[in-house]
Amino acid sequence: MTTFIANPVRATAESRWHLIDAEGRVLGRIATVAARLLQGKHKVIYTPFLDTGDHVVVVNAAKVKLTGRKEDQKIYRQHSGYEGGLREERARLLRQRRPQRLVEEAVRGMLPKTKLGEAMYRKLKVYAGPDHPHAGQKPSKREVA
């Protein structure tokens, strides 16, 4: 018996769109579901070295829930590359300034740190409110536990 390997051309052609509503859901649960969909691990044709994943749209990112005291203790860091260029921001302040980044960073951390992982990450669309411009793609609603 031979091992099935997906055709790269057909794998991208079979890409679907999924919609995740983040309102009242825990951040980590949303991120794991989104990362699995982006990688394509839910498909039979999953191949680790090919992008067989789907597109994911996350709405209501501003209403995502953080458990415990993470709202005040979790720190998001950015570095410009220059000496003294480290910028730190707590989750509470980041939620006020740019709430979609909470979900983006959580999902990015669960994807591979390669060119393939970057291609998967580009298929993630996160919106702070309930509206999104991807209604034409007819995304199917995914439930998060």
C-alpha positions in Angstrom: 0.0 0.0 0.0 1.3 3.5 -0.9 1.1 6.6 1.2 -1.2 9.3 -0.2 0.4 12.6 -1.0 -1.8 15.5 -1.9 -1.2 17.3 -5.2 -0.2 20.9 -4.5 -2.4 22.3 -7.2 -5.5 20.4 -6.1 -4.9 21.1 -2.4 -5.2 24.8 -2.9 -8.2 24.5 -5.2 -10.2 22.6 -2.5 -9.8 25.4 0.0 -12.9 26.3 2.0 -13.9 29.2 4.2 -14.8 28.9 7.9 -16.3 31.5 10.3 -15.5 31.5 14.0 -17.4 33.8 16.4 -15.1 34.6 19.3 -17.7 36.3 21.5 -17.4 35.0 25.0 -15.0 32.2 24.0 -11.6 31.5 25.5 -8.7 32.7 23.4 -6.7 29.5 23.5 -9.7 27.4 22.4 -10.3 29.7 19.4 -6.7 29.7 18.4 -6.4 25.9 18.4 -9.4 25.4 16.3 -8.3 28.2 13.9 -4.7 26.8 13.7 -6.0 23.2 12.9 -8.2 24.6 10.1 -5.4 26.7 8.6 -3.0 23.8 8.6 -5.6 21.4 7.1 -5.3 18.8 9.8 -9.1 18.3 9.7 -8.9 17.0 6.1 -8.2 13.5 4.8 -5.7 14.9 2.3 -3.5 16.6 5.0 0.1 16.6 4.0 2.6 18.1 6.4 4.8 19.8 3.8 2.0 21.2 1.7 -0.5 24.0 2.4 -3.7 22.0 2.4 -5.5 24.3 4.9 -8.6 26.4 4.6 -9.3 30.1 5.1 -10.5 31.2 8.6 -12.5 34.3 9.4 -12.7 35.2 13.2 -15.3 37.9 14.2 -15.9 39.6 17.5 -12.2 39.4 18.5 -12.7 42.3 20.9 -15.0 40.1 23.0 -12.7 37.2 23.4 -12.2 35.9 27.0 -8.9 35.5 28.8 -8.9 33.2 31.8 -7.3 33.8 35.2 -5.3 37.1 35.5 -3.9 37.1 32.0 -5.7 40.4 31.2 -3.2 42.1 33.5 -0.2 39.7 33.5 0.1 38.6 29.8 2.7 40.8 28.0 3.0 41.2 24.2 6.5 42.1 23.1 7.8 43.6 19.9 11.4 44.5 19.0 12.4 46.9 16.3 15.9 45.3 16.0 17.6 48.4 17.3 19.3 48.7 20.6 16.7 49.5 23.2 13.9 48.9 20.7 11.8 46.5 22.9 8.2 47.6 23.3 6.0 45.8 25.8 2.2 46.0 26.2 -0.2 44.3 28.6 -3.2 42.4 27.2 -5.7 44.8 28.6 -4.1 47.8 26.8 -3.7 45.8 23.6 -7.4 44.9 23.6 -8.3 48.6 23.8 -5.9 49.6 21.1 -5.9 46.7 18.6 -8.1 43.8 19.8 -7.7 41.6 16.7 -4.0 41.2 17.5 -4.8 39.1 20.6 -6.2 36.4 18.3 -3.6 36.9 15.5 -0.7 36.4 17.9 -2.3 33.3 19.6 -2.9 31.6 16.2 0.5 32.6 14.8 2.2 30.9 17.8 0.5 27.6 17.0 1.5 27.6 13.3 4.9 26.3 11.9 7.7 28.9 12.0 8.5 28.4 8.3 7.6 29.9 4.9 4.7 27.4 4.9 3.5 28.6 8.2 3.6 32.2 6.9 1.4 31.1 3.9 -1.0 29.5 6.3 -1.1 32.6 8.5 -2.0 34.8 5.6 -5.3 32.9 5.2 -6.4 34.1 8.7 -8.7 37.1 8.7 -9.5 38.6 12.1 -12.1 41.4 12.8 -12.8 43.2 16.1 -16.6 43.5 15.4 -19.3 41.2 14.0 -19.0 42.5 10.4 -16.6 41.1 7.8 -16.3 41.6 4.0 -16.1 37.8 3.2 -19.8 37.0 2.8 -19.3 36.3 -0.9 -17.1 33.3 0.0 -20.0 31.8 2.0 -18.0 30.8 5.1 -19.4 27.9 7.1 -19.9 28.6 10.8 -17.6 26.6 13.2 -18.4 26.0 16.8 -15.8 26.3 19.5 -16.1 24.4 22.7 
